[in-house]
Amino acid sequence: MKKIKIAVLAVVLLVGAATVLAFKAIKAPASSYQVIEQFQYAGPDPYVSTSYTLITGTPPTCLGATQVCIIKAQQDGSTGRPILTDALKEEIRANLASGTHESANVILKGS
């Protein structure tokens, strides 16, 4: 009789667990899709997000390689400004130091 009670209890627990798992809300995985926007440099500091404005129309023509013209970055949803990651700041620094006109996320122009 004791074995039957244990077996019934085990079945009840298994059915209960299966029921809970079957009706548990399935969470969608966090999206890794990131929208990259273009921002025009307005000055004075290329390493500060408030120095940029979102480009909503045709991007400006950027000729030369002495200062930042455009960056490509993810937009901060609360401020509308670009998110300047350490990697992006390093790319800006490297372009300015080497005079590289265009890289993956940074376009320079003349003064």
Kinemage of the C-alpha trace (Angstrom):
@kinemage 1
@onewidth
@group {chain A} dominant
@subgroup {mainchain}
@vectorlist {calphas} color= white
{ca met a 1} P 0.000 0.000 0.000
{ca lys a 2} L 2.879 2.336 0.823
{ca lys a 3} L 4.448 1.703 -2.609
{ca ile a 4} L 1.167 2.610 -4.322
{ca lys a 5} L 0.935 5.896 -2.397
{ca ile a 6} L 4.510 6.801 -3.394
{ca ala a 7} L 3.826 5.930 -7.038
{ca val a 8} L 0.605 7.990 -7.076
{ca leu a 9} L 2.400 10.910 -5.429
{ca ala a 10} L 5.181 10.702 -8.026
{ca val a 11} L 2.637 10.693 -10.877
{ca val a 12} L 0.779 13.665 -9.373
{ca leu a 13} L 4.032 15.608 -9.016
{ca leu a 14} L 5.068 14.819 -12.593
{ca val a 15} L 1.683 15.815 -13.991
{ca gly a 16} L 1.731 19.011 -11.931
{ca ala a 17} L 5.217 19.910 -13.097
{ca ala a 18} L 4.315 19.178 -16.731
{ca thr a 19} L 1.201 21.341 -16.427
{ca val a 20} L 3.124 24.266 -14.962
{ca leu a 21} L 5.773 24.035 -17.680
{ca ala a 22} L 3.174 23.707 -20.430
{ca phe a 23} L 1.392 26.916 -19.431
{ca lys a 24} L 4.419 28.927 -18.430
{ca ala a 25} L 4.861 32.029 -20.605
{ca ile a 26} L 7.601 31.611 -23.139
{ca lys a 27} L 9.955 34.558 -23.210
{ca ala a 28} L 11.110 35.699 -26.599
{ca pro a 29} L 14.872 35.974 -26.841
{ca ala a 30} L 16.256 39.478 -26.600
{ca ser a 31} L 16.748 40.893 -30.049
{ca ser a 32} L 20.309 41.332 -31.146
{ca tyr a 33} L 19.143 43.530 -34.020
{ca gln a 34} L 20.493 47.031 -33.575
{ca val a 35} L 19.570 50.012 -35.697
{ca ile a 36} L 22.612 52.037 -36.649
{ca glu a 37} L 21.995 55.709 -37.405
{ca gln a 38} L 24.192 58.406 -38.917
{ca phe a 39} L 25.061 61.459 -36.836
{ca gln a 40} L 26.676 64.691 -38.001
{ca tyr a 41} L 29.405 66.197 -35.878
{ca ala a 42} L 28.539 69.694 -34.650
{ca gly a 43} L 31.384 70.159 -32.156
{ca pro a 44} L 33.124 70.921 -29.942
{ca asp a 45} L 34.275 67.500 -28.620
{ca pro a 46} L 34.113 64.398 -30.865
{ca tyr a 47} L 34.150 62.101 -27.805
{ca val a 48} L 30.928 63.519 -26.285
{ca ser a 49} L 27.510 62.450 -27.589
{ca thr a 50} L 26.001 65.943 -27.311
{ca ser a 51} L 28.410 67.039 -30.071
{ca tyr a 52} L 26.339 65.127 -32.650
{ca thr a 53} L 22.931 65.517 -34.275
{ca leu a 54} L 20.914 62.806 -35.998
{ca ile a 55} L 20.976 63.009 -39.803
{ca thr a 56} L 17.402 62.719 -41.026
{ca gly a 57} L 17.872 63.715 -44.651
{ca thr a 58} L 20.712 63.527 -47.098
{ca pro a 59} L 24.092 63.254 -45.358
{ca pro a 60} L 26.503 66.139 -45.931
{ca thr a 61} L 29.443 65.845 -48.294
{ca cys a 62} L 32.564 65.114 -46.303
{ca leu a 63} L 35.859 65.963 -47.992
{ca gly a 64} L 39.255 65.942 -46.325
{ca ala a 65} L 40.411 64.265 -43.161
{ca thr a 66} L 41.132 66.694 -40.335
{ca gln a 67} L 37.960 66.561 -38.228
{ca val a 68} L 34.951 64.316 -37.696
{ca cys a 69} L 32.096 64.740 -40.174
{ca ile a 70} L 29.796 61.737 -39.622
{ca ile a 71} L 29.693 58.782 -37.274
{ca lys a 72} L 27.538 55.682 -37.448
{ca ala a 73} L 26.227 54.561 -34.073
{ca gln a 74} L 23.272 53.171 -32.206
{ca gln a 75} L 20.885 55.890 -31.010
{ca asp a 76} L 20.182 56.349 -27.309
{ca gly a 77} L 16.395 56.051 -27.083
{ca ser a 78} L 16.093 58.533 -24.217
{ca thr a 79} L 18.364 61.305 -25.498
{ca gly a 80} L 18.308 60.821 -29.264
{ca arg a 81} L 22.093 61.102 -29.231
{ca pro a 82} L 24.582 58.491 -30.419
{ca ile a 83} L 25.881 55.867 -28.027
{ca leu a 84} L 29.626 56.402 -28.060
{ca thr a 85} L 31.125 53.061 -27.114
{ca asp a 86} L 34.784 52.762 -26.195
{ca ala a 87} L 35.359 51.008 -29.530
{ca leu a 88} L 33.759 53.894 -31.457
{ca lys a 89} L 35.773 56.475 -29.512
{ca glu a 90} L 38.934 54.535 -30.354
{ca glu a 91} L 37.932 54.443 -34.035
{ca ile a 92} L 37.419 58.226 -33.968
{ca arg a 93} L 40.793 58.705 -32.275
{ca ala a 94} L 42.573 56.404 -34.729
{ca asn a 95} L 41.047 58.119 -37.790
{ca leu a 96} L 41.952 61.570 -36.532
{ca ala a 97} L 45.493 60.478 -35.656
{ca ser a 98} L 46.131 58.767 -38.989
{ca gly a 99} L 44.096 61.067 -41.239
{ca thr a 100} L 42.024 58.112 -42.441
{ca his a 101} L 39.089 59.686 -44.305
{ca glu a 102} L 36.610 56.823 -43.814
{ca ser a 103} L 36.414 53.687 -41.717
{ca ala a 104} L 33.526 51.426 -40.772
{ca asn a 105} L 31.820 53.964 -38.477
{ca val a 106} L 33.665 57.260 -38.889
{ca ile a 107} L 33.929 59.699 -41.801
{ca leu a 108} L 36.247 62.701 -41.541
{ca lys a 109} L 36.218 66.035 -43.390
{ca gly a 110} L 38.506 69.027 -43.813
{ca ser a 111} L 38.372 71.927 -41.371
